[in-house]
Amino acid sequence: MPEETKEAKEEVKIELKQLEKSPPHVARKVLQAKEKIEALLEEK
Amino acid sequence: MDPTRLKQAIDLYEASIEEAVRDIRNAMILDLVYISWTIVMIALSLSFANLAGIMTAFGLSGATIATQSRKWLDAIKAFFSKSGQLRRTVGRLRTEYAMCSPTDEPCLDKVRDLLRSYMDALEEAAKTQQ
């Protein structure tokens, strides 16, 4: 695996861990749009 | 993955991140207003004995300011660290998306999966720390 890809994967892992530690009210605010986002991401 | 729909999803994600960041900032501003108001009242109570009595009755004192100041500092720290983290995720999505050509399905799927991972992580945050 190229070094850059490895680094990017590590960064994403860190970002995900940080997001998991977000204050619940902040997370819930973002999740209000989840259904709409999911609908857009659904394959047609 | 349709690139237009993916872009719309990223836009929507960004809009909700901005709204969440605005909420954290508003909480920080409210705390600051409260501290400022308490400081002004304490300053005034030095001249007006009645006011000092009223403030004591409501439990507003230097200790309250100290507590509120600490709370406000925590709020500032949370604002800068959280808003930075949240905005970084938007930046990454945008960068990854920009690197995909509209016909590059695997690349677009990768961005879609990344967006889903972010949503899952936020869902975890909303669940575990209630």
Backbone of each chain as nested JSON, in Angstrom:
{
  "chains": [
    {"id": "A", "residues": [
      {"number": 1, "name": "MET", "atoms": {"N": [0.847, -1.195, 0.0], "CA": [0.0, 0.0, 0.0], "C": [0.888, 1.252, 0.0]}},
      {"number": 2, "name": "PRO", "atoms": {"N": [0.611, 2.229, -0.882], "CA": [1.45, 3.439, -0.881], "C": [1.373, 4.178, 0.464]}},
      {"number": 3, "name": "GLU", "atoms": {"N": [2.479, 4.857, 0.781], "CA": [2.592, 5.537, 2.083], "C": [1.482, 6.578, 2.291]}},
      {"number": 4, "name": "GLU", "atoms": {"N": [1.163, 7.312, 1.197], "CA": [0.151, 8.379, 1.3], "C": [-1.224, 7.804, 1.646]}},
      {"number": 5, "name": "THR", "atoms": {"N": [-1.557, 6.69, 0.996], "CA": [-2.855, 6.057, 1.246], "C": [-2.938, 5.588, 2.693]}},
      {"number": 6, "name": "LYS", "atoms": {"N": [-1.84, 5.014, 3.159], "CA": [-1.785, 4.541, 4.546], "C": [-2.04, 5.701, 5.51]}},
      {"number": 7, "name": "GLU", "atoms": {"N": [-1.334, 6.793, 5.243], "CA": [-1.475, 7.989, 6.097], "C": [-2.909, 8.5, 6.095]}},
      {"number": 8, "name": "ALA", "atoms": {"N": [-3.484, 8.562, 4.889], "CA": [-4.863, 9.053, 4.773], "C": [-5.807, 8.158, 5.569]}},
      {"number": 9, "name": "LYS", "atoms": {"N": [-5.585, 6.844, 5.493], "CA": [-6.452, 5.909, 6.232], "C": [-6.331, 6.135, 7.735]}},
      {"number": 10, "name": "GLU", "atoms": {"N": [-5.099, 6.365, 8.177], "CA": [-4.872, 6.629, 9.606], "C": [-5.583, 7.902, 10.032]}},
      {"number": 11, "name": "GLU", "atoms": {"N": [-5.477, 8.93, 9.171], "CA": [-6.127, 10.212, 9.491], "C": [-7.645, 10.043, 9.603]}},
      {"number": 12, "name": "VAL", "atoms": {"N": [-8.196, 9.256, 8.678], "CA": [-9.648, 9.021, 8.716], "C": [-10.027, 8.301, 10.013]}},
      {"number": 13, "name": "LYS", "atoms": {"N": [-9.207, 7.319, 10.398], "CA": [-9.47, 6.587, 11.646], "C": [-9.511, 7.556, 12.827]}},
      {"number": 14, "name": "ILE", "atoms": {"N": [-8.53, 8.456, 12.856], "CA": [-8.473, 9.442, 13.952], "C": [-9.713, 10.33, 13.915]}},
      {"number": 15, "name": "GLU", "atoms": {"N": [-10.069, 10.779, 12.715], "CA": [-11.256, 11.638, 12.573], "C": [-12.505, 10.922, 13.088]}},
      {"number": 16, "name": "LEU", "atoms": {"N": [-12.617, 9.642, 12.741], "CA": [-13.799, 8.885, 13.171], "C": [-13.847, 8.761, 14.692]}},
      {"number": 17, "name": "LYS", "atoms": {"N": [-12.667, 8.509, 15.283], "CA": [-12.623, 8.401, 16.753], "C": [-13.022, 9.724, 17.396]}},
      {"number": 18, "name": "GLN", "atoms": {"N": [-12.533, 10.827, 16.805], "CA": [-12.878, 12.146, 17.354], "C": [-14.376, 12.406, 17.221]}},
      {"number": 19, "name": "LEU", "atoms": {"N": [-14.924, 12.012, 16.068], "CA": [-16.362, 12.218, 15.864], "C": [-17.179, 11.424, 16.874]}},
      {"number": 20, "name": "GLU", "atoms": {"N": [-16.695, 10.222, 17.18], "CA": [-17.419, 9.385, 18.149], "C": [-17.446, 10.021, 19.538]}},
      {"number": 21, "name": "LYS", "atoms": {"N": [-16.488, 10.926, 19.77], "CA": [-16.441, 11.595, 21.08], "C": [-17.146, 12.958, 21.051]}},
      {"number": 22, "name": "SER", "atoms": {"N": [-17.848, 13.237, 19.978], "CA": [-18.536, 14.532, 19.879], "C": [-19.62, 14.635, 20.949]}},
      {"number": 23, "name": "PRO", "atoms": {"N": [-19.905, 15.862, 21.398], "CA": [-21.009, 16.018, 22.349], "C": [-22.302, 15.51, 21.705]}},
      {"number": 24, "name": "PRO", "atoms": {"N": [-23.129, 14.782, 22.464], "CA": [-24.333, 14.181, 21.881], "C": [-25.261, 15.179, 21.188]}},
      {"number": 25, "name": "HIS", "atoms": {"N": [-25.391, 16.388, 21.785], "CA": [-26.327, 17.335, 21.159], "C": [-25.799, 17.807, 19.801]}},
      {"number": 26, "name": "VAL", "atoms": {"N": [-24.47, 17.882, 19.688], "CA": [-23.873, 18.277, 18.404], "C": [-24.106, 17.153, 17.381]}},
      {"number": 27, "name": "ALA", "atoms": {"N": [-23.848, 15.927, 17.821], "CA": [-24.021, 14.778, 16.925], "C": [-25.47, 14.692, 16.452]}},
      {"number": 28, "name": "ARG", "atoms": {"N": [-26.384, 14.899, 17.411], "CA": [-27.804, 14.797, 17.051], "C": [-28.216, 15.868, 16.045]}},
      {"number": 29, "name": "LYS", "atoms": {"N": [-27.605, 17.034, 16.196], "CA": [-27.918, 18.136, 15.271], "C": [-27.541, 17.738, 13.841]}},
      {"number": 30, "name": "VAL", "atoms": {"N": [-26.337, 17.161, 13.71], "CA": [-25.891, 16.758, 12.369], "C": [-26.767, 15.619, 11.851]}},
      {"number": 31, "name": "LEU", "atoms": {"N": [-27.139, 14.723, 12.761], "CA": [-27.906, 13.542, 12.344], "C": [-29.333, 13.872, 11.901]}},
      {"number": 32, "name": "GLN", "atoms": {"N": [-29.765, 15.109, 12.192], "CA": [-31.105, 15.496, 11.745], "C": [-31.226, 15.386, 10.224]}},
      {"number": 33, "name": "ALA", "atoms": {"N": [-30.083, 15.553, 9.561], "CA": [-30.098, 15.497, 8.093], "C": [-29.796, 14.089, 7.571]}},
      {"number": 34, "name": "LYS", "atoms": {"N": [-29.637, 13.131, 8.504], "CA": [-29.183, 11.796, 8.09], "C": [-30.111, 11.151, 7.054]}},
      {"number": 35, "name": "GLU", "atoms": {"N": [-31.404, 11.229, 7.329], "CA": [-32.342, 10.567, 6.415], "C": [-32.243, 11.137, 5.004]}},
      {"number": 36, "name": "LYS", "atoms": {"N": [-32.158, 12.457, 4.929], "CA": [-32.066, 13.101, 3.611], "C": [-30.762, 12.698, 2.933]}},
      {"number": 37, "name": "ILE", "atoms": {"N": [-29.678, 12.667, 3.72], "CA": [-28.37, 12.295, 3.157], "C": [-28.426, 10.846, 2.663]}},
      {"number": 38, "name": "GLU", "atoms": {"N": [-28.989, 9.985, 3.497], "CA": [-29.09, 8.566, 3.105], "C": [-29.912, 8.413, 1.83]}},
      {"number": 39, "name": "ALA", "atoms": {"N": [-30.994, 9.176, 1.752], "CA": [-31.845, 9.09, 0.559], "C": [-31.051, 9.478, -0.693]}},
      {"number": 40, "name": "LEU", "atoms": {"N": [-30.19, 10.483, -0.532], "CA": [-29.381, 10.899, -1.68], "C": [-28.316, 9.859, -2.029]}},
      {"number": 41, "name": "LEU", "atoms": {"N": [-27.828, 9.173, -0.989], "CA": [-26.751, 8.206, -1.221], "C": [-27.274, 6.864, -1.739]}},
      {"number": 42, "name": "GLU", "atoms": {"N": [-28.572, 6.639, -1.555], "CA": [-29.14, 5.375, -2.025], "C": [-28.954, 5.248, -3.528]}},
      {"number": 43, "name": "GLU", "atoms": {"N": [-28.578, 4.059, -3.936], "CA": [-28.443, 3.799, -5.376], "C": [-29.831, 3.762, -5.995]}},
      {"number": 44, "name": "LYS", "atoms": {"N": [-29.927, 4.29, -7.192], "CA": [-31.228, 4.229, -7.883], "C": [-31.365, 2.897, -8.599]}}
    ]},
    {"id": "B", "residues": [
      {"number": 1, "name": "MET", "atoms": {"N": [-22.35, 5.334, -8.25], "CA": [-22.89, 6.457, -7.467], "C": [-23.005, 7.683, -8.349]}},
      {"number": 2, "name": "ASP", "atoms": {"N": [-24.181, 8.28, -8.334], "CA": [-24.407, 9.48, -9.132], "C": [-23.638, 10.655, -8.5]}},
      {"number": 3, "name": "PRO", "atoms": {"N": [-22.702, 11.258, -9.264], "CA": [-21.885, 12.326, -8.667], "C": [-22.694, 13.536, -8.197]}},
      {"number": 4, "name": "THR", "atoms": {"N": [-23.784, 13.832, -8.899], "CA": [-24.594, 14.995, -8.505], "C": [-25.26, 14.749, -7.155]}},
      {"number": 5, "name": "ARG", "atoms": {"N": [-25.797, 13.543, -6.992], "CA": [-26.447, 13.212, -5.714], "C": [-25.435, 13.17, -4.572]}},
      {"number": 6, "name": "LEU", "atoms": {"N": [-24.247, 12.652, -4.901], "CA": [-23.194, 12.601, -3.878], "C": [-22.817, 14.015, -3.442]}},
      {"number": 7, "name": "LYS", "atoms": {"N": [-22.71, 14.896, -4.428], "CA": [-22.355, 16.285, -4.104], "C": [-23.458, 16.93, -3.237]}},
      {"number": 8, "name": "GLN", "atoms": {"N": [-24.698, 16.643, -3.597], "CA": [-25.822, 17.192, -2.801], "C": [-25.765, 16.661, -1.36]}},
      {"number": 9, "name": "ALA", "atoms": {"N": [-25.418, 15.377, -1.238], "CA": [-25.326, 14.777, 0.105], "C": [-24.212, 15.45, 0.907]}},
      {"number": 10, "name": "ILE", "atoms": {"N": [-23.076, 15.718, 0.253], "CA": [-21.961, 16.389, 0.943], "C": [-22.383, 17.809, 1.344]}},
      {"number": 11, "name": "ASP", "atoms": {"N": [-23.099, 18.488, 0.443], "CA": [-23.583, 19.845, 0.748], "C": [-24.497, 19.838, 1.976]}},
      {"number": 12, "name": "LEU", "atoms": {"N": [-25.368, 18.841, 2.009], "CA": [-26.31, 18.71, 3.125], "C": [-25.559, 18.425, 4.425]}},
      {"number": 13, "name": "TYR", "atoms": {"N": [-24.568, 17.552, 4.334], "CA": [-23.743, 17.226, 5.501], "C": [-23.048, 18.498, 5.998]}},
      {"number": 14, "name": "GLU", "atoms": {"N": [-22.505, 19.257, 5.063], "CA": [-21.814, 20.501, 5.442], "C": [-22.778, 21.481, 6.112]}},
      {"number": 15, "name": "ALA", "atoms": {"N": [-23.986, 21.589, 5.55], "CA": [-24.971, 22.516, 6.126], "C": [-25.309, 22.115, 7.566]}},
      {"number": 16, "name": "SER", "atoms": {"N": [-25.45, 20.8, 7.804], "CA": [-25.803, 20.387, 9.165], "C": [-24.614, 20.545, 10.113]}},
      {"number": 17, "name": "ILE", "atoms": {"N": [-23.4, 20.387, 9.586], "CA": [-22.216, 20.622, 10.416], "C": [-22.17, 22.101, 10.816]}},
      {"number": 18, "name": "GLU", "atoms": {"N": [-22.43, 22.974, 9.845], "CA": [-22.392, 24.415, 10.129], "C": [-23.438, 24.793, 11.178]}},
      {"number": 19, "name": "GLU", "atoms": {"N": [-24.594, 24.15, 11.076], "CA": [-25.666, 24.436, 12.037], "C": [-25.242, 23.989, 13.444]}},
      {"number": 20, "name": "ALA", "atoms": {"N": [-24.604, 22.814, 13.507], "CA": [-24.15, 22.294, 14.811], "C": [-23.071, 23.214, 15.396]}},
      {"number": 21, "name": "VAL", "atoms": {"N": [-22.171, 23.683, 14.547], "CA": [-21.106, 24.583, 15.006], "C": [-21.708, 25.893, 15.514]}},
      {"number": 22, "name": "ARG", "atoms": {"N": [-22.737, 26.359, 14.819], "CA": [-23.421, 27.594, 15.24], "C": [-24.024, 27.417, 16.636]}},
      {"number": 23, "name": "ASP", "atoms": {"N": [-24.566, 26.226, 16.879], "CA": [-25.152, 25.937, 18.193], "C": [-24.11, 26.002, 19.302]}},
      {"number": 24, "name": "ILE", "atoms": {"N": [-22.931, 25.398, 19.033], "CA": [-21.87, 25.418, 20.054], "C": [-21.457, 26.865, 20.313]}},
      {"number": 25, "name": "ARG", "atoms": {"N": [-21.348, 27.65, 19.227], "CA": [-20.921, 29.048, 19.371], "C": [-21.954, 29.85, 20.165]}},
      {"number": 26, "name": "ASN", "atoms": {"N": [-23.232, 29.605, 19.878], "CA": [-24.282, 30.327, 20.597], "C": [-24.239, 30.031, 22.094]}},
      {"number": 27, "name": "ALA", "atoms": {"N": [-23.991, 28.754, 22.426], "CA": [-23.911, 28.375, 23.851], "C": [-22.754, 29.126, 24.509]}},
      {"number": 28, "name": "MET", "atoms": {"N": [-21.654, 29.236, 23.773], "CA": [-20.474, 29.932, 24.297], "C": [-20.797, 31.419, 24.524]}},
      {"number": 29, "name": "ILE", "atoms": {"N": [-21.505, 32.021, 23.58], "CA": [-21.842, 33.445, 23.694], "C": [-22.79, 33.674, 24.88]}},
      {"number": 30, "name": "LEU", "atoms": {"N": [-23.753, 32.771, 25.043], "CA": [-24.698, 32.91, 26.168], "C": [-23.957, 32.852, 27.503]}},
      {"number": 31, "name": "ASP", "atoms": {"N": [-22.994, 31.928, 27.592], "CA": [-22.207, 31.825, 28.826], "C": [-21.447, 33.124, 29.081]}},
      {"number": 32, "name": "LEU", "atoms": {"N": [-20.9, 33.687, 28.006], "CA": [-20.134, 34.928, 28.152], "C": [-21.031, 36.071, 28.617]}},
      {"number": 33, "name": "VAL", "atoms": {"N": [-22.228, 36.13, 28.044], "CA": [-23.176, 37.189, 28.43], "C": [-23.5, 37.058, 29.919]}},
      {"number": 34, "name": "TYR", "atoms": {"N": [-23.716, 35.821, 30.369], "CA": [-24.059, 35.591, 31.768], "C": [-22.921, 36.031, 32.684]}},
      {"number": 35, "name": "ILE", "atoms": {"N": [-21.679, 35.664, 32.301], "CA": [-20.523, 36.059, 33.128], "C": [-20.406, 37.578, 33.176]}},
      {"number": 36, "name": "SER", "atoms": {"N": [-20.54, 38.212, 32.003], "CA": [-20.402, 39.678, 31.95], "C": [-21.459, 40.339, 32.831]}},
      {"number": 37, "name": "TRP", "atoms": {"N": [-22.69, 39.815, 32.742], "CA": [-23.773, 40.38, 33.529], "C": [-23.472, 40.239, 35.022]}},
      {"number": 38, "name": "THR", "atoms": {"N": [-22.976, 39.071, 35.428], "CA": [-22.661, 38.865, 36.851], "C": [-21.56, 39.825, 37.294]}},
      {"number": 39, "name": "ILE", "atoms": {"N": [-20.542, 40.009, 36.442], "CA": [-19.439, 40.911, 36.8], "C": [-19.967, 42.339, 36.978]}},
      {"number": 40, "name": "VAL", "atoms": {"N": [-20.822, 42.779, 36.056], "CA": [-21.378, 44.137, 36.138], "C": [-22.19, 44.29, 37.429]}},
      {"number": 41, "name": "MET", "atoms": {"N": [-22.996, 43.282, 37.737], "CA": [-23.827, 43.347, 38.941], "C": [-22.959, 43.396, 40.203]}},
      {"number": 42, "name": "ILE", "atoms": {"N": [-21.886, 42.611, 40.207], "CA": [-21.004, 42.615, 41.388], "C": [-20.322, 43.982, 41.521]}},
      {"number": 43, "name": "ALA", "atoms": {"N": [-19.925, 44.55, 40.385], "CA": [-19.298, 45.872, 40.416], "C": [-20.288, 46.909, 40.962]}},
      {"number": 44, "name": "LEU", "atoms": {"N": [-21.535, 46.824, 40.494], "CA": [-22.557, 47.767, 40.973], "C": [-22.856, 47.572, 42.45]}},
      {"number": 45, "name": "SER", "atoms": {"N": [-22.788, 46.31, 42.895], "CA": [-23.135, 46.026, 44.298], "C": [-22.121, 46.627, 45.262]}},
      {"number": 46, "name": "LEU", "atoms": {"N": [-20.94, 46.985, 44.75], "CA": [-19.954, 47.651, 45.606], "C": [-20.463, 49.033, 46.021]}},
      {"number": 47, "name": "SER", "atoms": {"N": [-21.293, 49.622, 45.137], "CA": [-21.833, 50.948, 45.448], "C": [-23.214, 50.892, 46.079]}},
      {"number": 48, "name": "PHE", "atoms": {"N": [-23.955, 49.874, 45.76], "CA": [-25.333, 49.791, 46.275], "C": [-25.476, 48.583, 47.2]}},
      {"number": 49, "name": "ALA", "atoms": {"N": [-25.6, 48.874, 48.469], "CA": [-25.669, 47.803, 49.466], "C": [-26.881, 46.895, 49.253]}},
      {"number": 50, "name": "ASN", "atoms": {"N": [-28.009, 47.508, 48.834], "CA": [-29.219, 46.699, 48.613], "C": [-28.997, 45.647, 47.53]}},
      {"number": 51, "name": "LEU", "atoms": {"N": [-28.312, 46.086, 46.482], "CA": [-28.033, 45.185, 45.364], "C": [-27.17, 44.015, 45.824]}},
      {"number": 52, "name": "ALA", "atoms": {"N": [-26.212, 44.327, 46.699], "CA": [-25.335, 43.269, 47.231], "C": [-26.169, 42.235, 47.971]}},
      {"number": 53, "name": "GLY", "atoms": {"N": [-27.139, 42.724, 48.722], "CA": [-28.017, 41.817, 49.457], "C": [-28.823, 40.936, 48.523]}},
      {"number": 54, "name": "ILE", "atoms": {"N": [-29.37, 41.581, 47.478], "CA": [-30.183, 40.834, 46.499], "C": [-29.318, 39.766, 45.817]}},
      {"number": 55, "name": "MET", "atoms": {"N": [-28.124, 40.175, 45.447], "CA": [-27.238, 39.232, 44.743], "C": [-26.858, 38.054, 45.623]}},
      {"number": 56, "name": "THR", "atoms": {"N": [-26.618, 38.347, 46.888], "CA": [-26.285, 37.255, 47.815], "C": [-27.462, 36.299, 47.913]}},
      {"number": 57, "name": "ALA", "atoms": {"N": [-28.673, 36.914, 47.975], "CA": [-29.879, 36.078, 48.067], "C": [-30.0, 35.149, 46.863]}},
      {"number": 58, "name": "PHE", "atoms": {"N": [-29.567, 35.632, 45.684], "CA": [-29.637, 34.807, 44.471], "C": [-28.382, 33.946, 44.268]}},
      {"number": 59, "name": "GLY", "atoms": {"N": [-27.457, 34.039, 45.211], "CA": [-26.253, 33.213, 45.135], "C": [-25.272, 33.654, 44.063]}},
      {"number": 60, "name": "LEU", "atoms": {"N": [-25.314, 34.945, 43.713], "CA": [-24.376, 35.452, 42.708], "C": [-23.177, 36.074, 43.411]}},
      {"number": 61, "name": "SER", "atoms": {"N": [-22.038, 35.464, 43.224], "CA": [-20.857, 35.964, 43.924], "C": [-19.621, 35.748, 43.059]}},
      {"number": 62, "name": "GLY", "atoms": {"N": [-18.473, 36.086, 43.647], "CA": [-17.208, 35.865, 42.942], "C": [-17.021, 34.389, 42.605]}},
      {"number": 63, "name": "ALA", "atoms": {"N": [-17.518, 33.535, 43.509], "CA": [-17.388, 32.086, 43.266], "C": [-18.177, 31.687, 42.032]}},
      {"number": 64, "name": "THR", "atoms": {"N": [-19.351, 32.329, 41.858], "CA": [-20.169, 32.048, 40.672], "C": [-19.404, 32.425, 39.418]}},
      {"number": 65, "name": "ILE", "atoms": {"N": [-18.751, 33.595, 39.481], "CA": [-17.982, 34.043, 38.314], "C": [-16.869, 33.05, 38.005]}},
      {"number": 66, "name": "ALA", "atoms": {"N": [-16.18, 32.624, 39.072], "CA": [-15.075, 31.684, 38.863], "C": [-15.586, 30.408, 38.197]}},
      {"number": 67, "name": "THR", "atoms": {"N": [-16.711, 29.903, 38.702], "CA": [-17.279, 28.675, 38.12], "C": [-17.67, 28.902, 36.667]}},
      {"number": 68, "name": "GLN", "atoms": {"N": [-18.373, 30.033, 36.446], "CA": [-18.833, 30.331, 35.095], "C": [-17.666, 30.56, 34.144]}},
      {"number": 69, "name": "SER", "atoms": {"N": [-16.603, 31.201, 34.65], "CA": [-15.444, 31.457, 33.798], "C": [-14.821, 30.142, 33.349]}},
      {"number": 70, "name": "ARG", "atoms": {"N": [-14.718, 29.215, 34.31], "CA": [-14.157, 27.904, 33.955], "C": [-15.035, 27.224, 32.903]}},
      {"number": 71, "name": "LYS", "atoms": {"N": [-16.348, 27.341, 33.119], "CA": [-17.301, 26.73, 32.194], "C": [-17.142, 27.353, 30.799]}},
      {"number": 72, "name": "TRP", "atoms": {"N": [-16.95, 28.684, 30.82], "CA": [-16.831, 29.377, 29.547], "C": [-15.537, 28.978, 28.827]}},
      {"number": 73, "name": "LEU", "atoms": {"N": [-14.463, 28.853, 29.603], "CA": [-13.197, 28.422, 28.991], "C": [-13.352, 27.037, 28.374]}},
      {"number": 74, "name": "ASP", "atoms": {"N": [-14.066, 26.162, 29.085], "CA": [-14.327, 24.823, 28.537], "C": [-15.133, 24.933, 27.239]}},
      {"number": 75, "name": "ALA", "atoms": {"N": [-16.113, 25.86, 27.27], "CA": [-16.955, 26.036, 26.075], "C": [-16.128, 26.54, 24.895]}},
      {"number": 76, "name": "ILE", "atoms": {"N": [-15.183, 27.461, 25.178], "CA": [-14.324, 27.975, 24.099], "C": [-13.486, 26.833, 23.526]}},
      {"number": 77, "name": "LYS", "atoms": {"N": [-12.891, 26.067, 24.445], "CA": [-12.044, 24.956, 23.999], "C": [-12.859, 23.986, 23.153]}},
      {"number": 78, "name": "ALA", "atoms": {"N": [-14.074, 23.661, 23.651], "CA": [-14.935, 22.719, 22.923], "C": [-15.279, 23.282, 21.55]}},
      {"number": 79, "name": "PHE", "atoms": {"N": [-15.54, 24.6, 21.523], "CA": [-15.921, 25.216, 20.256], "C": [-14.801, 25.082, 19.225]}},
      {"number": 80, "name": "PHE", "atoms": {"N": [-13.59, 25.469, 19.644], "CA": [-12.493, 25.44, 18.673], "C": [-12.102, 24.019, 18.274]}},
      {"number": 81, "name": "SER", "atoms": {"N": [-12.064, 23.115, 19.268], "CA": [-11.639, 21.761, 18.89], "C": [-12.734, 21.055, 18.092]}},
      {"number": 82, "name": "LYS", "atoms": {"N": [-13.997, 21.16, 18.542], "CA": [-15.081, 20.46, 17.857], "C": [-15.376, 21.04, 16.493]}},
      {"number": 83, "name": "SER", "atoms": {"N": [-15.428, 22.378, 16.42], "CA": [-15.745, 22.951, 15.112], "C": [-14.643, 22.619, 14.112]}},
      {"number": 84, "name": "GLY", "atoms": {"N": [-13.398, 22.623, 14.601], "CA": [-12.281, 22.266, 13.719], "C": [-12.403, 20.835, 13.225]}},
      {"number": 85, "name": "GLN", "atoms": {"N": [-12.69, 19.935, 14.155], "CA": [-12.817, 18.516, 13.773], "C": [-13.941, 18.306, 12.769]}},
      {"number": 86, "name": "LEU", "atoms": {"N": [-15.086, 18.905, 13.083], "CA": [-16.248, 18.702, 12.207], "C": [-16.0, 19.274, 10.812]}},
      {"number": 87, "name": "ARG", "atoms": {"N": [-15.397, 20.455, 10.773], "CA": [-15.152, 21.083, 9.467], "C": [-14.085, 20.32, 8.681]}},
      {"number": 88, "name": "ARG", "atoms": {"N": [-13.153, 19.705, 9.427], "CA": [-12.118, 18.92, 8.736], "C": [-12.745, 17.755, 7.968]}},
      {"number": 89, "name": "THR", "atoms": {"N": [-13.796, 17.165, 8.549], "CA": [-14.434, 16.032, 7.856], "C": [-15.067, 16.512, 6.541]}},
      {"number": 90, "name": "VAL", "atoms": {"N": [-15.64, 17.712, 6.578], "CA": [-16.224, 18.268, 5.351], "C": [-15.117, 18.511, 4.324]}},
      {"number": 91, "name": "GLY", "atoms": {"N": [-14.008, 19.057, 4.8], "CA": [-12.871, 19.333, 3.915], "C": [-12.368, 18.061, 3.252]}},
      {"number": 92, "name": "ARG", "atoms": {"N": [-12.287, 16.989, 4.049], "CA": [-11.795, 15.733, 3.475], "C": [-12.771, 15.213, 2.406]}},
      {"number": 93, "name": "LEU", "atoms": {"N": [-14.058, 15.273, 2.734], "CA": [-15.053, 14.79, 1.762], "C": [-14.955, 15.579, 0.453]}},
      {"number": 94, "name": "ARG", "atoms": {"N": [-14.832, 16.887, 0.591], "CA": [-14.751, 17.742, -0.599], "C": [-13.494, 17.431, -1.414]}},
      {"number": 95, "name": "THR", "atoms": {"N": [-12.374, 17.244, -0.712], "CA": [-11.121, 16.95, -1.416], "C": [-11.227, 15.615, -2.147]}},
      {"number": 96, "name": "GLU", "atoms": {"N": [-11.73, 14.604, -1.412], "CA": [-11.838, 13.268, -2.027], "C": [-12.776, 13.323, -3.239]}},
      {"number": 97, "name": "TYR", "atoms": {"N": [-13.861, 14.067, -3.082], "CA": [-14.836, 14.177, -4.167], "C": [-14.206, 14.885, -5.38]}},
      {"number": 98, "name": "ALA", "atoms": {"N": [-13.435, 15.93, -5.099], "CA": [-12.815, 16.689, -6.192], "C": [-11.818, 15.829, -6.972]}},
      {"number": 99, "name": "MET", "atoms": {"N": [-11.259, 14.832, -6.293], "CA": [-10.263, 13.991, -6.959], "C": [-10.902, 12.894, -7.829]}},
      {"number": 100, "name": "CYS", "atoms": {"N": [-12.232, 12.746, -7.71], "CA": [-12.911, 11.711, -8.507], "C": [-13.398, 12.31, -9.826]}},
      {"number": 101, "name": "SER", "atoms": {"N": [-13.246, 11.549, -10.896], "CA": [-13.874, 11.997, -12.138], "C": [-15.323, 11.48, -12.098]}},
      {"number": 102, "name": "PRO", "atoms": {"N": [-16.245, 12.159, -12.783], "CA": [-17.661, 11.779, -12.675], "C": [-17.954, 10.337, -13.09]}},
      {"number": 103, "name": "THR", "atoms": {"N": [-17.043, 9.745, -13.86], "CA": [-17.293, 8.366, -14.316], "C": [-16.553, 7.328, -13.473]}},
      {"number": 104, "name": "ASP", "atoms": {"N": [-15.765, 7.806, -12.515], "CA": [-14.96, 6.889, -11.699], "C": [-15.802, 6.345, -10.532]}},
      {"number": 105, "name": "GLU", "atoms": {"N": [-16.531, 5.292, -10.814], "CA": [-17.443, 4.703, -9.824], "C": [-16.771, 4.313, -8.504]}},
      {"number": 106, "name": "PRO", "atoms": {"N": [-15.641, 3.563, -8.559], "CA": [-15.018, 3.154, -7.293], "C": [-14.621, 4.35, -6.417]}},
      {"number": 107, "name": "CYS", "atoms": {"N": [-14.147, 5.405, -7.073], "CA": [-13.725, 6.601, -6.337], "C": [-14.939, 7.26, -5.675]}},
      {"number": 108, "name": "LEU", "atoms": {"N": [-16.031, 7.383, -6.428], "CA": [-17.247, 7.998, -5.879], "C": [-17.823, 7.137, -4.753]}},
      {"number": 109, "name": "ASP", "atoms": {"N": [-17.731, 5.822, -4.936], "CA": [-18.221, 4.914, -3.882], "C": [-17.409, 5.088, -2.603]}},
      {"number": 110, "name": "LYS", "atoms": {"N": [-16.101, 5.328, -2.79], "CA": [-15.22, 5.522, -1.633], "C": [-15.653, 6.769, -0.836]}},
      {"number": 111, "name": "VAL", "atoms": {"N": [-15.972, 7.839, -1.572], "CA": [-16.412, 9.078, -0.911], "C": [-17.748, 8.84, -0.204]}},
      {"number": 112, "name": "ARG", "atoms": {"N": [-18.649, 8.113, -0.873], "CA": [-19.95, 7.803, -0.267], "C": [-19.752, 7.014, 1.036]}},
      {"number": 113, "name": "ASP", "atoms": {"N": [-18.836, 6.016, 0.976], "CA": [-18.584, 5.2, 2.174], "C": [-17.988, 6.049, 3.303]}},
      {"number": 114, "name": "LEU", "atoms": {"N": [-17.141, 6.988, 2.911], "CA": [-16.533, 7.868, 3.918], "C": [-17.615, 8.711, 4.608]}},
      {"number": 115, "name": "LEU", "atoms": {"N": [-18.524, 9.252, 3.79], "CA": [-19.616, 10.055, 4.356], "C": [-20.474, 9.198, 5.293]}},
      {"number": 116, "name": "ARG", "atoms": {"N": [-20.736, 7.967, 4.862], "CA": [-21.525, 7.064, 5.727], "C": [-20.777, 6.774, 7.03]}},
      {"number": 117, "name": "SER", "atoms": {"N": [-19.453, 6.606, 6.937], "CA": [-18.669, 6.338, 8.156], "C": [-18.775, 7.509, 9.125]}},
      {"number": 118, "name": "TYR", "atoms": {"N": [-18.715, 8.724, 8.593], "CA": [-18.832, 9.914, 9.449], "C": [-20.203, 9.924, 10.137]}},
      {"number": 119, "name": "MET", "atoms": {"N": [-21.241, 9.621, 9.357], "CA": [-22.587, 9.62, 9.944], "C": [-22.701, 8.541, 11.027]}},
      {"number": 120, "name": "ASP", "atoms": {"N": [-22.094, 7.377, 10.755], "CA": [-22.138, 6.29, 11.744], "C": [-21.418, 6.694, 13.03]}},
      {"number": 121, "name": "ALA", "atoms": {"N": [-20.263, 7.349, 12.865], "CA": [-19.496, 7.779, 14.047], "C": [-20.304, 8.786, 14.864]}},
      {"number": 122, "name": "LEU", "atoms": {"N": [-21.0, 9.684, 14.166], "CA": [-21.827, 10.678, 14.874], "C": [-23.015, 10.007, 15.562]}},
      {"number": 123, "name": "GLU", "atoms": {"N": [-23.544, 8.985, 14.906], "CA": [-24.655, 8.242, 15.504], "C": [-24.183, 7.579, 16.8]}},
      {"number": 124, "name": "GLU", "atoms": {"N": [-22.96, 7.059, 16.752], "CA": [-22.374, 6.434, 17.932], "C": [-22.248, 7.464, 19.061]}},
      {"number": 125, "name": "ALA", "atoms": {"N": [-21.8, 8.661, 18.695], "CA": [-21.641, 9.739, 19.685], "C": [-22.991, 10.112, 20.306]}},
      {"number": 126, "name": "ALA", "atoms": {"N": [-23.997, 10.186, 19.469], "CA": [-25.331, 10.567, 19.956], "C": [-25.895, 9.495, 20.884]}},
      {"number": 127, "name": "LYS", "atoms": {"N": [-25.54, 8.228, 20.603], "CA": [-26.064, 7.101, 21.379], "C": [-25.364, 6.94, 22.728]}},
      {"number": 128, "name": "THR", "atoms": {"N": [-24.021, 6.912, 22.673], "CA": [-23.267, 6.482, 23.851], "C": [-23.154, 7.521, 24.963]}},
      {"number": 129, "name": "GLN", "atoms": {"N": [-23.264, 8.802, 24.625], "CA": [-22.986, 9.803, 25.661], "C": [-24.232, 10.549, 26.1]}},
      {"number": 130, "name": "GLN", "atoms": {"N": [-25.373, 9.88, 26.095], "CA": [-26.604, 10.586, 26.473], "C": [-26.684, 10.8, 27.962]}}
    ]}
  ]
}
